[in-house]
Amino acid sequence: MKIKYYIIHCSDTPDGQYFDKYDIINWHTLPKPRGNGWSRPGYNKLILLDGTEQLLIPYDADGVVEWNEVANGARGFNNVSIHTCYIGGKGGDTRTPEQIEALKCDILNAIELFPDILIGGHYNFSKSKTCPNFDVEQFCKDIGVPDKNIIPHAKRYV
């Protein structure tokens, strides 16, 4: 399916505490009760505290989400979405300056690759989520994302 959304998540982990892709993969894919028991992780990309990006599920730049590029980040939208997560977010916006810069670059790169992509937070795709615990619409405006690529904060697709 054609890529339609870039969905931003947080790992809902404590401020300043180190976690990486192996932690996320285990949380998502190990059987319950240690994990969620999912078949795949929920994110394509993870942004660590120092701004380093780690791929969990790689995707290419062809504009199509192939079966091997699907992340389980937002039920009902995974086959048309790229999912990026920053480490942190428990209790609010805990992004470091390095994470903010990495996320900015990643979003602007996604728009360059996929000019019609819509940028939103996990909260836009769930009735009960506050993730990524910051106002994605305002962040996008602050970094110069065109309005046509921004999902309004209040819009819900569910």
N, CA, C and O atoms as a GROMACS GRO file, in nm:
protein
  632
    1MET      N    1   0.083  -0.118   0.000
    1MET     CA    2   0.000   0.000   0.000
    1MET      C    3   0.088   0.125   0.000
    1MET      O    4   0.201   0.123   0.050
    2LYS      N    5   0.036   0.232  -0.056
    2LYS     CA    6   0.109   0.358  -0.064
    2LYS      C    7   0.125   0.421   0.076
    2LYS      O    8   0.031   0.420   0.156
    3ILE      N    9   0.244   0.474   0.104
    3ILE     CA   10   0.267   0.541   0.231
    3ILE      C   11   0.181   0.667   0.238
    3ILE      O   12   0.186   0.751   0.149
    4LYS      N   13   0.104   0.677   0.345
    4LYS     CA   14   0.015   0.790   0.363
    4LYS      C   15   0.050   0.871   0.489
    4LYS      O   16   0.036   0.993   0.490
    5TYR      N   17   0.095   0.802   0.596
    5TYR     CA   18   0.116   0.867   0.724
    5TYR      C   19   0.258   0.845   0.779
    5TYR      O   20   0.321   0.742   0.755
    6TYR      N   21   0.305   0.944   0.852
    6TYR     CA   22   0.425   0.936   0.934
    6TYR      C   23   0.375   0.957   1.076
    6TYR      O   24   0.335   1.068   1.112
    7ILE      N   25   0.378   0.851   1.157
    7ILE     CA   26   0.320   0.856   1.291
    7ILE      C   27   0.433   0.860   1.395
    7ILE      O   28   0.524   0.777   1.394
    8ILE      N   29   0.424   0.957   1.485
    8ILE     CA   30   0.525   0.976   1.588
    8ILE      C   31   0.475   0.916   1.719
    8ILE      O   32   0.361   0.936   1.760
    9HIS      N   33   0.565   0.841   1.784
    9HIS     CA   34   0.536   0.773   1.910
    9HIS      C   35   0.641   0.811   2.014
    9HIS      O   36   0.746   0.866   1.980
   10CYS      N   37   0.611   0.782   2.140
   10CYS     CA   38   0.712   0.784   2.246
   10CYS      C   39   0.714   0.645   2.308
   10CYS      O   40   0.616   0.571   2.300
   11SER      N   41   0.826   0.610   2.370
   11SER     CA   42   0.838   0.477   2.431
   11SER      C   43   0.773   0.470   2.568
   11SER      O   44   0.764   0.363   2.628
   12ASP      N   45   0.728   0.584   2.620
   12ASP     CA   46   0.665   0.593   2.752
   12ASP      C   47   0.759   0.540   2.860
   12ASP      O   48   0.718   0.467   2.950
   13THR      N   49   0.886   0.579   2.849
   13THR     CA   50   0.987   0.540   2.946
   13THR      C   51   1.032   0.664   3.024
   13THR      O   52   1.015   0.776   2.976
   14PRO      N   53   1.088   0.645   3.144
   14PRO     CA   54   1.126   0.759   3.228
   14PRO      C   55   1.229   0.850   3.162
   14PRO      O   56   1.313   0.806   3.083
   15ASP      N   57   1.220   0.977   3.196
   15ASP     CA   58   1.308   1.081   3.145
   15ASP      C   59   1.454   1.046   3.170
   15ASP      O   60   1.494   1.016   3.283
   16GLY      N   61   1.533   1.049   3.064
   16GLY     CA   62   1.677   1.030   3.075
   16GLY      C   63   1.724   0.887   3.090
   16GLY      O   64   1.845   0.864   3.099
   17GLN      N   65   1.635   0.790   3.094
   17GLN     CA   66   1.675   0.651   3.112
   17GLN      C   67   1.701   0.587   2.975
   17GLN      O   68   1.618   0.597   2.885
   18TYR      N   69   1.816   0.521   2.961
   18TYR     CA   70   1.859   0.464   2.834
   18TYR      C   71   1.782   0.336   2.800
   18TYR      O   72   1.771   0.244   2.882
   19PHE      N   73   1.731   0.332   2.681
   19PHE     CA   74   1.674   0.212   2.620
   19PHE      C   75   1.712   0.216   2.474
   19PHE      O   76   1.740   0.323   2.420
   20ASP      N   77   1.713   0.099   2.409
   20ASP     CA   78   1.746   0.095   2.267
   20ASP      C   79   1.652  -0.001   2.195
   20ASP      O   80   1.554  -0.050   2.251
   21LYS      N   81   1.684  -0.027   2.067
   21LYS     CA   82   1.594  -0.106   1.983
   21LYS      C   83   1.573  -0.247   2.036
   21LYS      O   84   1.467  -0.306   2.015
   22TYR      N   85   1.673  -0.303   2.103
   22TYR     CA   86   1.659  -0.438   2.154
   22TYR      C   87   1.556  -0.443   2.267
   22TYR      O   88   1.480  -0.540   2.278
   23ASP      N   89   1.553  -0.341   2.350
   23ASP     CA   90   1.451  -0.332   2.454
   23ASP      C   91   1.312  -0.322   2.392
   23ASP      O   92   1.220  -0.393   2.433
   24ILE      N   93   1.297  -0.235   2.293
   24ILE     CA   94   1.167  -0.215   2.228
   24ILE      C   95   1.122  -0.344   2.159
   24ILE      O   96   1.007  -0.385   2.173
   25ILE      N   97   1.211  -0.406   2.084
   25ILE     CA   98   1.176  -0.531   2.015
   25ILE      C   99   1.129  -0.635   2.116
   25ILE      O  100   1.029  -0.703   2.093
   26ASN      N  101   1.201  -0.648   2.227
   26ASN     CA  102   1.160  -0.745   2.328
   26ASN      C  103   1.025  -0.709   2.389
   26ASN      O  104   0.940  -0.797   2.404
   27TRP      N  105   1.004  -0.582   2.425
   27TRP     CA  106   0.875  -0.541   2.483
   27TRP      C  107   0.760  -0.572   2.390
   27TRP      O  108   0.652  -0.611   2.435
   28HIS      N  109   0.782  -0.554   2.262
   28HIS     CA  110   0.674  -0.574   2.166
   28HIS      C  111   0.654  -0.720   2.126
   28HIS      O  112   0.540  -0.762   2.105
   29THR      N  113   0.762  -0.797   2.115
   29THR     CA  114   0.749  -0.929   2.053
   29THR      C  115   0.760  -1.048   2.147
   29THR      O  116   0.718  -1.158   2.110
   30LEU      N  117   0.815  -1.031   2.266
   30LEU     CA  118   0.820  -1.146   2.358
   30LEU      C  119   0.679  -1.185   2.398
   30LEU      O  120   0.590  -1.100   2.403
   31PRO      N  121   0.657  -1.312   2.427
   31PRO     CA  122   0.524  -1.355   2.472
   31PRO      C  123   0.486  -1.287   2.603
   31PRO      O  124   0.572  -1.250   2.682
   32LYS      N  125   0.356  -1.273   2.626
   32LYS     CA  126   0.307  -1.219   2.752
   32LYS      C  127   0.346  -1.316   2.863
   32LYS      O  128   0.346  -1.436   2.837
   33PRO      N  129   0.378  -1.273   2.981
   33PRO     CA  130   0.362  -1.139   3.036
   33PRO      C  131   0.486  -1.050   3.018
   33PRO      O  132   0.480  -0.933   3.055
   34ARG      N  133   0.597  -1.101   2.964
   34ARG     CA  134   0.718  -1.020   2.949
   34ARG      C  135   0.707  -0.918   2.837
   34ARG      O  136   0.772  -0.814   2.842
   35GLY      N  137   0.626  -0.947   2.737
   35GLY     CA  138   0.609  -0.857   2.624
   35GLY      C  139   0.463  -0.851   2.583
   35GLY      O  140   0.375  -0.898   2.654
   36ASN      N  141   0.440  -0.790   2.466
   36ASN     CA  142   0.304  -0.781   2.413
   36ASN      C  143   0.263  -0.901   2.330
   36ASN      O  144   0.144  -0.921   2.304
   37GLY      N  145   0.361  -0.981   2.288
   37GLY     CA  146   0.330  -1.097   2.206
   37GLY      C  147   0.298  -1.065   2.061
   37GLY      O  148   0.235  -1.145   1.992
   38TRP      N  149   0.342  -0.947   2.015
   38TRP     CA  150   0.315  -0.908   1.877
   38TRP      C  151   0.409  -0.984   1.783
   38TRP      O  152   0.515  -1.031   1.825
   39SER      N  153   0.370  -0.993   1.657
   39SER     CA  154   0.454  -1.058   1.557
   39SER      C  155   0.570  -0.970   1.512
   39SER      O  156   0.672  -1.019   1.465
   40ARG      N  157   0.554  -0.838   1.528
   40ARG     CA  158   0.655  -0.741   1.484
   40ARG      C  159   0.658  -0.624   1.582
   40ARG      O  160   0.560  -0.598   1.651
   41PRO      N  161   0.770  -0.552   1.587
   41PRO     CA  162   0.774  -0.431   1.669
   41PRO      C  163   0.677  -0.325   1.616
   41PRO      O  164   0.629  -0.334   1.503
   42GLY      N  165   0.649  -0.226   1.698
   42GLY     CA  166   0.554  -0.121   1.663
   42GLY      C  167   0.613  -0.003   1.589
   42GLY      O  168   0.539   0.087   1.549
   43TYR      N  169   0.745   0.000   1.570
   43TYR     CA  170   0.808   0.116   1.509
   43TYR      C  171   0.906   0.074   1.400
   43TYR      O  172   0.969  -0.032   1.408
   44ASN      N  173   0.918   0.157   1.299
   44ASN     CA  174   1.022   0.138   1.198
   44ASN      C  175   1.155   0.194   1.248
   44ASN      O  176   1.261   0.136   1.224
   45LYS      N  177   1.146   0.307   1.318
   45LYS     CA  178   1.267   0.379   1.359
   45LYS      C  179   1.255   0.425   1.503
   45LYS      O  180   1.146   0.458   1.550
   46LEU      N  181   1.369   0.425   1.573
   46LEU     CA  182   1.377   0.468   1.711
   46LEU      C  183   1.481   0.578   1.723
   46LEU      O  184   1.589   0.569   1.664
   47ILE      N  185   1.450   0.684   1.799
   47ILE     CA  186   1.544   0.793   1.823
   47ILE      C  187   1.587   0.786   1.969
   47ILE      O  188   1.508   0.807   2.061
   48LEU      N  189   1.716   0.757   1.988
   48LEU     CA  190   1.771   0.745   2.123
   48LEU      C  191   1.790   0.882   2.188
   48LEU      O  192   1.775   0.985   2.122
   49LEU      N  193   1.824   0.883   2.316
   49LEU     CA  194   1.840   1.008   2.391
   49LEU      C  195   1.942   1.102   2.328
   49LEU      O  196   1.925   1.224   2.332
   50ASP      N  197   2.048   1.045   2.269
   50ASP     CA  198   2.153   1.129   2.209
   50ASP      C  199   2.125   1.166   2.064
   50ASP      O  200   2.210   1.225   1.998
   51GLY      N  201   2.005   1.132   2.014
   51GLY     CA  202   1.967   1.165   1.877
   51GLY      C  203   2.003   1.058   1.776
   51GLY      O  204   1.966   1.069   1.659
   52THR      N  205   2.075   0.955   1.818
   52THR     CA  206   2.108   0.845   1.728
   52THR      C  207   1.979   0.775   1.686
   52THR      O  208   1.889   0.754   1.767
   53GLU      N  209   1.972   0.740   1.558
   53GLU     CA  210   1.856   0.669   1.507
   53GLU      C  211   1.891   0.522   1.487
   53GLU      O  212   1.998   0.488   1.436
   54GLN      N  213   1.799   0.435   1.528
   54GLN     CA  214   1.814   0.292   1.508
   54GLN      C  215   1.695   0.240   1.430
   54GLN      O  216   1.580   0.274   1.460
   55LEU      N  217   1.722   0.157   1.330
   55LEU     CA  218   1.614   0.095   1.253
   55LEU      C  219   1.569  -0.034   1.321
   55LEU      O  220   1.651  -0.118   1.356
   56LEU      N  221   1.440  -0.047   1.338
   56LEU     CA  222   1.382  -0.171   1.388
   56LEU      C  223   1.326  -0.251   1.271
   56LEU      O  224   1.345  -0.372   1.262
   57ILE      N  225   1.255  -0.181   1.183
   57ILE     CA  226   1.200  -0.241   1.062
   57ILE      C  227   1.232  -0.146   0.947
   57ILE      O  228   1.164  -0.045   0.929
   58PRO      N  229   1.334  -0.177   0.870
   58PRO     CA  230   1.372  -0.087   0.760
   58PRO      C  231   1.262  -0.074   0.655
   58PRO      O  232   1.182  -0.166   0.635
   59TYR      N  233   1.261   0.040   0.588
   59TYR     CA  234   1.173   0.063   0.475
   59TYR      C  235   1.254   0.134   0.368
   59TYR      O  236   1.352   0.203   0.398
   60ASP      N  237   1.212   0.117   0.243
   60ASP     CA  238   1.286   0.182   0.134
   60ASP      C  239   1.211   0.308   0.091
   60ASP      O  240   1.109   0.344   0.150
   61ALA      N  241   1.261   0.374  -0.009
   61ALA     CA  242   1.206   0.503  -0.052
   61ALA      C  243   1.114   0.492  -0.172
   61ALA      O  244   1.097   0.588  -0.246
   62ASP      N  245   1.054   0.373  -0.193
   62ASP     CA  246   0.969   0.358  -0.311
   62ASP      C  247   0.827   0.408  -0.290
   62ASP      O  248   0.747   0.409  -0.383
   63GLY      N  249   0.793   0.451  -0.165
   63GLY     CA  250   0.661   0.508  -0.140
   63GLY      C  251   0.553   0.405  -0.112
   63GLY      O  252   0.436   0.440  -0.098
   64VAL      N  253   0.591   0.278  -0.103
   64VAL     CA  254   0.495   0.170  -0.079
   64VAL      C  255   0.538   0.094   0.046
   64VAL      O  256   0.657   0.066   0.064
   65VAL      N  257   0.443   0.063   0.133
   65VAL     CA  258   0.472  -0.018   0.251
   65VAL      C  259   0.452  -0.165   0.211
   65VAL      O  260   0.339  -0.212   0.198
   66GLU      N  261   0.562  -0.234   0.192
   66GLU     CA  262   0.558  -0.377   0.159
   66GLU      C  263   0.535  -0.456   0.288
   66GLU      O  264   0.551  -0.401   0.397
   67TRP      N  265   0.498  -0.582   0.277
   67TRP     CA  266   0.468  -0.664   0.394
   67TRP      C  267   0.583  -0.668   0.494
   67TRP      O  268   0.560  -0.672   0.615
   68ASN      N  269   0.707  -0.666   0.444
   68ASN     CA  270   0.824  -0.675   0.533
   68ASN      C  271   0.862  -0.539   0.593
   68ASN      O  272   0.957  -0.532   0.672
   69GLU      N  273   0.791  -0.432   0.559
   69GLU     CA  274   0.817  -0.299   0.611
   69GLU      C  275   0.712  -0.254   0.714
   69GLU      O  276   0.721  -0.144   0.769
   70VAL      N  277   0.613  -0.338   0.738
   70VAL     CA  278   0.502  -0.301   0.826
   70VAL      C  279   0.544  -0.310   0.972
   70VAL      O  280   0.597  -0.412   1.016
   71ALA      N  281   0.520  -0.202   1.047
   71ALA     CA  282   0.538  -0.200   1.192
   71ALA      C  283   0.399  -0.198   1.257
   71ALA      O  284   0.304  -0.147   1.198
   72ASN      N  285   0.388  -0.252   1.376
   72ASN     CA  286   0.258  -0.263   1.444
   72ASN      C  287   0.233  -0.146   1.538
   72ASN      O  288   0.209  -0.166   1.657
   73GLY      N  289   0.237  -0.023   1.486
   73GLY     CA  290   0.228   0.095   1.571
   73GLY      C  291   0.090   0.155   1.591
   73GLY      O  292   0.066   0.218   1.693
   74ALA      N  293  -0.002   0.136   1.497
   74ALA     CA  294  -0.136   0.196   1.508
   74ALA      C  295  -0.235   0.106   1.433
   74ALA      O  296  -0.243   0.110   1.310
   75ARG      N  297  -0.307   0.027   1.509
   75ARG     CA  298  -0.399  -0.070   1.449
   75ARG      C  299  -0.487  -0.007   1.342
   75ARG      O  300  -0.548   0.098   1.363
   76GLY      N  301  -0.491  -0.074   1.227
   76GLY     CA  302  -0.573  -0.028   1.116
   76GLY      C  303  -0.502   0.067   1.020
   76GLY      O  304  -0.555   0.097   0.913
   77PHE      N  305  -0.382   0.114   1.057
   77PHE     CA  306  -0.309   0.210   0.974
   77PHE      C  307  -0.167   0.165   0.941
   77PHE      O  308  -0.093   0.237   0.873
   78ASN      N  309  -0.128   0.049   0.988
   78ASN     CA  310   0.012   0.006   0.975
   78ASN      C  311   0.058  -0.017   0.832
   78ASN      O  312   0.175   0.006   0.801
   79ASN      N  313  -0.030  -0.061   0.747
   79ASN     CA  314   0.012  -0.090   0.609
   79ASN      C  315   0.021   0.034   0.521
   79ASN      O  316   0.051   0.024   0.402
   80VAL      N  317  -0.006   0.153   0.579
   80VAL     CA  318   0.008   0.279   0.505
   80VAL      C  319   0.090   0.381   0.584
   80VAL      O  320   0.083   0.501   0.557
   81SER      N  321   0.168   0.334   0.683
   81SER     CA  322   0.236   0.426   0.773
   81SER      C  323   0.382   0.391   0.797
   81SER      O  324   0.424   0.275   0.789
   82ILE      N  325   0.459   0.497   0.827
   82ILE     CA  326   0.593   0.486   0.882
   82ILE      C  327   0.580   0.527   1.028
   82ILE      O  328   0.518   0.628   1.059
   83HIS      N  329   0.639   0.448   1.118
   83HIS     CA  330   0.630   0.476   1.261
   83HIS      C  331   0.768   0.509   1.316
   83HIS      O  332   0.862   0.432   1.301
   84THR      N  333   0.779   0.627   1.380
   84THR     CA  334   0.903   0.668   1.445
   84THR      C  335   0.874   0.694   1.592
   84THR      O  336   0.773   0.755   1.627
   85CYS      N  337   0.964   0.647   1.678
   85CYS     CA  338   0.947   0.660   1.823
   85CYS      C  339   1.070   0.723   1.884
   85CYS      O  340   1.183   0.693   1.846
   86TYR      N  341   1.048   0.813   1.981
   86TYR     CA  342   1.161   0.863   2.059
   86TYR      C  343   1.160   0.797   2.196
   86TYR      O  344   1.053   0.769   2.251
   87ILE      N  345   1.277   0.772   2.251
   87ILE     CA  346   1.289   0.715   2.385
   87ILE      C  347   1.250   0.823   2.486
   87ILE      O  348   1.300   0.935   2.480
   88GLY      N  349   1.161   0.788   2.576
   88GLY     CA  350   1.113   0.881   2.678
   88GLY      C  351   0.964   0.902   2.666
   88GLY      O  352   0.892   0.818   2.612
   89GLY      N  353   0.919   1.014   2.716
   89GLY     CA  354   0.778   1.051   2.704
   89GLY      C  355   0.692   1.015   2.822
   89GLY      O  356   0.574   1.050   2.823
   90LYS      N  357   0.745   0.944   2.923
   90LYS     CA  358   0.663   0.909   3.038
   90LYS      C  359   0.628   1.036   3.116
   90LYS      O  360   0.717   1.103   3.168
   91GLY      N  361   0.501   1.066   3.123
   91GLY     CA  362   0.456   1.182   3.199
   91GLY      C  363   0.462   1.314   3.125
   91GLY      O  364   0.429   1.418   3.182
   92GLY      N  365   0.503   1.314   2.998
   92GLY     CA  366   0.508   1.440   2.923
   92GLY      C  367   0.616   1.438   2.818
   92GLY      O  368   0.675   1.334   2.789
   93ASP      N  369   0.641   1.553   2.763
   93ASP     CA  370   0.742   1.568   2.657
   93ASP      C  371   0.880   1.570   2.721
   93ASP      O  372   0.918   1.668   2.786
   94THR      N  373   0.955   1.463   2.703
   94THR     CA  374   1.090   1.453   2.761
   94THR      C  375   1.198   1.452   2.654
   94THR      O  376   1.312   1.414   2.681
   95ARG      N  377   1.165   1.495   2.532
   95ARG     CA  378   1.263   1.492   2.424
   95ARG      C  379   1.386   1.577   2.458
   95ARG      O  380   1.374   1.689   2.509
   96THR      N  381   1.502   1.520   2.429
   96THR     CA  382   1.626   1.596   2.445
   96THR      C  383   1.644   1.685   2.322
   96THR      O  384   1.580   1.662   2.219
   97PRO      N  385   1.730   1.787   2.331
   97PRO     CA  386   1.757   1.869   2.212
   97PRO      C  387   1.805   1.784   2.093
   97PRO      O  388   1.773   1.814   1.978
   98GLU      N  389   1.881   1.680   2.121
   98GLU     CA  390   1.930   1.592   2.014
   98GLU      C  391   1.816   1.512   1.951
   98GLU      O  392   1.814   1.492   1.830
   99GLN      N  393   1.722   1.468   2.032
   99GLN     CA  394   1.605   1.397   1.978
   99GLN      C  395   1.518   1.490   1.894
   99GLN      O  396   1.466   1.451   1.790
  100ILE      N  397   1.503   1.613   1.940
  100ILE     CA  398   1.423   1.711   1.866
  100ILE      C  399   1.485   1.735   1.729
  100ILE      O  400   1.414   1.738   1.628
  101GLU      N  401   1.615   1.753   1.724
  101GLU     CA  402   1.684   1.776   1.596
  101GLU      C  403   1.674   1.654   1.506
  101GLU      O  404   1.649   1.668   1.386
  102ALA      N  405   1.693   1.536   1.561
  102ALA     CA  406   1.683   1.413   1.480
  102ALA      C  407   1.542   1.395   1.425
  102ALA      O  408   1.525   1.359   1.309
  103LEU      N  409   1.441   1.421   1.508
  103LEU     CA  410   1.303   1.408   1.463
  103LEU      C  411   1.272   1.511   1.355
  103LEU      O  412   1.206   1.480   1.256
  104LYS      N  413   1.319   1.633   1.374
  104LYS     CA  414   1.301   1.737   1.272
  104LYS      C  415   1.359   1.692   1.139
  104LYS      O  416   1.292   1.700   1.036
  105CYS      N  417   1.482   1.646   1.140
  105CYS     CA  418   1.548   1.602   1.016
  105CYS      C  419   1.474   1.485   0.953
  105CYS      O  420   1.460   1.479   0.831
  106ASP      N  421   1.428   1.392   1.036
  106ASP     CA  422   1.359   1.274   0.984
  106ASP      C  423   1.226   1.312   0.919
  106ASP      O  424   1.191   1.260   0.813
  107ILE      N  425   1.152   1.401   0.983
  107ILE     CA  426   1.023   1.446   0.928
  107ILE      C  427   1.045   1.518   0.795
  107ILE      O  428   0.977   1.489   0.697
  108LEU      N  429   1.140   1.611   0.792
  108LEU     CA  430   1.164   1.687   0.669
  108LEU      C  431   1.214   1.596   0.557
  108LEU      O  432   1.181   1.617   0.441
  109ASN      N  433   1.293   1.494   0.592
  109ASN     CA  434   1.338   1.397   0.493
  109ASN      C  435   1.220   1.314   0.441
  109ASN      O  436   1.212   1.286   0.321
  110ALA      N  437   1.130   1.274   0.530
  110ALA     CA  438   1.013   1.196   0.488
  110ALA      C  439   0.928   1.276   0.390
  110ALA      O  440   0.877   1.221   0.292
  111ILE      N  441   0.912   1.406   0.417
  111ILE     CA  442   0.833   1.490   0.326
  111ILE      C  443   0.903   1.504   0.191
  111ILE      O  444   0.838   1.507   0.087
  112GLU      N  445   1.035   1.513   0.194
  112GLU     CA  446   1.110   1.521   0.068
  112GLU      C  447   1.092   1.392  -0.014
  112GLU      O  448   1.077   1.397  -0.136
  113LEU      N  449   1.096   1.278   0.055
  113LEU     CA  450   1.079   1.150  -0.014
  113LEU      C  451   0.935   1.124  -0.058
  113LEU      O  452   0.910   1.072  -0.166
  114PHE      N  453   0.841   1.163   0.029
  114PHE     CA  454   0.699   1.135   0.007
  114PHE      C  455   0.621   1.267   0.022
  114PHE      O  456   0.568   1.294   0.130
  115PRO      N  457   0.613   1.348  -0.082
  115PRO     CA  458   0.558   1.484  -0.072
  115PRO      C  459   0.415   1.494  -0.019
  115PRO      O  460   0.376   1.599   0.032
  116ASP      N  461   0.337   1.388  -0.028
  116ASP     CA  462   0.198   1.394   0.018
  116ASP      C  463   0.177   1.332   0.156
  116ASP      O  464   0.064   1.323   0.203
  117ILE      N  465   0.285   1.290   0.222
  117ILE     CA  466   0.273   1.223   0.352
  117ILE      C  467   0.212   1.318   0.455
  117ILE      O  468   0.238   1.439   0.453
  118LEU      N  469   0.133   1.262   0.546
  118LEU     CA  470   0.071   1.338   0.654
  118LEU      C  471   0.140   1.303   0.785
  118LEU      O  472   0.157   1.185   0.816
  119ILE      N  473   0.181   1.405   0.861
  119ILE     CA  474   0.255   1.386   0.985
  119ILE      C  475   0.160   1.401   1.103
  119ILE      O  476   0.087   1.499   1.112
  120GLY      N  477   0.161   1.302   1.192
  120GLY     CA  478   0.074   1.309   1.310
  120GLY      C  479   0.131   1.232   1.426
  120GLY      O  480   0.232   1.163   1.414
  121GLY      N  481   0.066   1.246   1.539
  121GLY     CA  482   0.102   1.172   1.659
  121GLY      C  483   0.018   1.047   1.671
  121GLY      O  484  -0.087   1.035   1.608
  122HIS      N  485   0.064   0.954   1.753
  122HIS     CA  486  -0.013   0.832   1.776
  122HIS      C  487  -0.155   0.867   1.824
  122HIS      O  488  -0.250   0.795   1.793
  123TYR      N  489  -0.168   0.977   1.898
  123TYR     CA  490  -0.299   1.018   1.948
  123TYR      C  491  -0.399   1.046   1.835
  123TYR      O  492  -0.520   1.038   1.858
  124ASN      N  493  -0.351   1.078   1.714
  124ASN     CA  494  -0.441   1.100   1.602
  124ASN      C  495  -0.505   0.970   1.553
  124ASN      O  496  -0.603   0.974   1.478
  125PHE      N  497  -0.451   0.856   1.595
  125PHE     CA  498  -0.494   0.726   1.544
  125PHE      C  499  -0.549   0.636   1.655
  125PHE      O  500  -0.564   0.516   1.634
  126SER      N  501  -0.578   0.693   1.770
  126SER     CA  502  -0.628   0.616   1.884
  126SER      C  503  -0.718   0.704   1.968
  126SER      O  504  -0.691   0.823   1.986
  127LYS      N  505  -0.825   0.646   2.021
  127LYS     CA  506  -0.917   0.721   2.106
  127LYS      C  507  -0.858   0.747   2.244
  127LYS      O  508  -0.897   0.842   2.310
  128SER      N  509  -0.764   0.662   2.287
  128SER     CA  510  -0.718   0.669   2.426
  128SER      C  511  -0.573   0.711   2.443
  128SER      O  512  -0.528   0.726   2.557
  129LYS      N  513  -0.497   0.731   2.337
  129LYS     CA  514  -0.354   0.761   2.348
  129LYS      C  515  -0.326   0.910   2.358
  129LYS      O  516  -0.396   0.991   2.297
  130THR      N  517  -0.224   0.946   2.435
  130THR     CA  518  -0.170   1.082   2.437
  130THR      C  519  -0.032   1.084   2.372
  130THR      O  520   0.025   1.190   2.350
  131CYS      N  521   0.019   0.968   2.342
  131CYS     CA  522   0.150   0.950   2.278
  131CYS      C  523   0.154   1.030   2.148
  131CYS      O  524   0.061   1.021   2.068
  132PRO      N  525   0.258   1.104   2.125
  132PRO     CA  526   0.392   1.106   2.183
  132PRO      C  527   0.411   1.207   2.296
  132PRO      O  528   0.524   1.241   2.330
  133ASN      N  529   0.302   1.254   2.354
  133ASN     CA  530   0.306   1.345   2.469
  133ASN      C  531   0.365   1.482   2.439
  133ASN      O  532   0.425   1.545   2.525
  134PHE      N  533   0.347   1.527   2.316
  134PHE     CA  534   0.372   1.666   2.278
  134PHE      C  535   0.281   1.698   2.160
  134PHE      O  536   0.228   1.607   2.096
  135ASP      N  537   0.262   1.825   2.132
  135ASP     CA  538   0.174   1.869   2.026
  135ASP      C  539   0.248   1.860   1.892
  135ASP      O  540   0.326   1.949   1.856
  136VAL      N  541   0.222   1.754   1.818
  136VAL     CA  542   0.290   1.729   1.692
  136VAL      C  543   0.256   1.838   1.590
  136VAL      O  544   0.344   1.881   1.515
  137GLU      N  545   0.132   1.882   1.587
  137GLU     CA  546   0.093   1.987   1.493
  137GLU      C  547   0.177   2.113   1.515
  137GLU      O  548   0.230   2.169   1.419
  138GLN      N  549   0.191   2.157   1.639
  138GLN     CA  550   0.269   2.277   1.668
  138GLN      C  551   0.417   2.256   1.637
  138GLN      O  552   0.483   2.344   1.582
  139PHE      N  553   0.469   2.139   1.672
  139PHE     CA  554   0.609   2.108   1.642
  139PHE      C  555   0.634   2.117   1.492
  139PHE      O  556   0.733   2.175   1.448
  140CYS      N  557   0.544   2.058   1.414
  140CYS     CA  558   0.560   2.061   1.268
  140CYS      C  559   0.558   2.205   1.215
  140CYS      O  560   0.637   2.241   1.128
  141LYS      N  561   0.467   2.284   1.266
  141LYS     CA  562   0.462   2.425   1.224
  141LYS      C  563   0.593   2.497   1.260
  141LYS      O  564   0.646   2.575   1.182
  142ASP      N  565   0.645   2.468   1.381
  142ASP     CA  566   0.768   2.532   1.428
  142ASP      C  567   0.889   2.498   1.342
  142ASP      O  568   0.982   2.578   1.331
  143ILE      N  569   0.889   2.379   1.283
  143ILE     CA  570   1.006   2.338   1.203
  143ILE      C  571   0.985   2.360   1.053
  143ILE      O  572   1.069   2.321   0.972
  144GLY      N  573   0.874   2.423   1.016
  144GLY     CA  574   0.853   2.461   0.877
  144GLY      C  575   0.786   2.358   0.789
  144GLY      O  576   0.798   2.365   0.666
  145VAL      N  577   0.716   2.263   0.848
  145VAL     CA  578   0.642   2.164   0.768
  145VAL      C  579   0.523   2.235   0.703
  145VAL      O  580   0.451   2.308   0.771
  146PRO      N  581   0.502   2.215   0.573
  146PRO     CA  582   0.385   2.276   0.508
  146PRO      C  583   0.254   2.229   0.572
  146PRO      O  584   0.242   2.113   0.612
  147ASP      N  585   0.157   2.317   0.580
  147ASP     CA  586   0.028   2.284   0.640
  147ASP      C  587  -0.035   2.160   0.578
  147ASP      O  588  -0.101   2.082   0.647
  148LYS      N  589  -0.016   2.141   0.448
  148LYS     CA  590  -0.079   2.028   0.378
  148LYS      C  591  -0.027   1.894   0.428
  148LYS      O  592  -0.089   1.790   0.404
  149ASN      N  593   0.086   1.894   0.499
  149ASN     CA  594   0.145   1.771   0.550
  149ASN      C  595   0.119   1.748   0.699
  149ASN      O  596   0.167   1.650   0.756
  150ILE      N  597   0.044   1.837   0.762
  150ILE     CA  598   0.024   1.830   0.908
  150ILE      C  599  -0.118   1.785   0.939
  150ILE      O  600  -0.215   1.842   0.890
  151ILE      N  601  -0.129   1.682   1.023
  151ILE     CA  602  -0.260   1.640   1.074
  151ILE      C  603  -0.291   1.730   1.194
  151ILE      O  604  -0.210   1.737   1.286
  152PRO      N  605  -0.406   1.799   1.195
  152PRO     CA  606  -0.439   1.883   1.310
  152PRO      C  607  -0.444   1.803   1.439
  152PRO      O  608  -0.487   1.688   1.441
  153HIS      N  609  -0.399   1.865   1.547
  153HIS     CA  610  -0.392   1.799   1.678
  153HIS      C  611  -0.525   1.734   1.716
  153HIS      O  612  -0.527   1.621   1.766
  154ALA      N  613  -0.634   1.803   1.691
  154ALA     CA  614  -0.765   1.753   1.734
  154ALA      C  615  -0.825   1.646   1.642
  154ALA      O  616  -0.924   1.584   1.678
  155LYS      N  617  -0.766   1.624   1.525
  155LYS     CA  618  -0.823   1.526   1.431
  155LYS      C  619  -0.794   1.385   1.478
  155LYS      O  620  -0.681   1.352   1.514
  156ARG      N  621  -0.898   1.302   1.478
  156ARG     CA  622  -0.885   1.161   1.514
  156ARG      C  623  -0.933   1.077   1.396
  156ARG      O  624  -1.038   1.105   1.339
  157TYR      N  625  -0.858   0.975   1.361
  157TYR     CA  626  -0.895   0.888   1.250
  157TYR      C  627  -0.973   0.766   1.297
  157TYR      O  628  -1.005   0.678   1.217
  158VAL      N  629  -1.004   0.758   1.427
  158VAL     CA  630  -1.078   0.644   1.480
  158VAL      C  631  -1.208   0.690   1.543
  158VAL      O  632  -1.284   0.608   1.593
   0.00000   0.00000   0.00000
